[in-house]
């Protein structure tokens, strides 16, 4: 079973790699309430897509699990799972739990 700590570590790795490509004033803070996308978010739509793909690849690499984060379910939620670091971690944990329960 995948833990929240494992997902936090994966997101942290992706944030670190992403920050290397961003300018100094665009860096992503690893705090749970850091806005990723939306009105106060640090990522534009293309940046978000790249970030999501990097997270999916990191999950595949580190956990050996295939996951799709940007699908109809994610896009139709009232509160976007891509709004903040915390909401993304929660969403990934929920998806992986569902996946492991079959």
Secondary structure by P-SEA (a helix, b strand, c coil): cccaaaaaaaaaaaaaaaaaacccccccccccccccccccccccaaaaaaaaaaaaaaaaaaccbbbbccccccccccccccccaaaaaaaaaaaaaaaaac
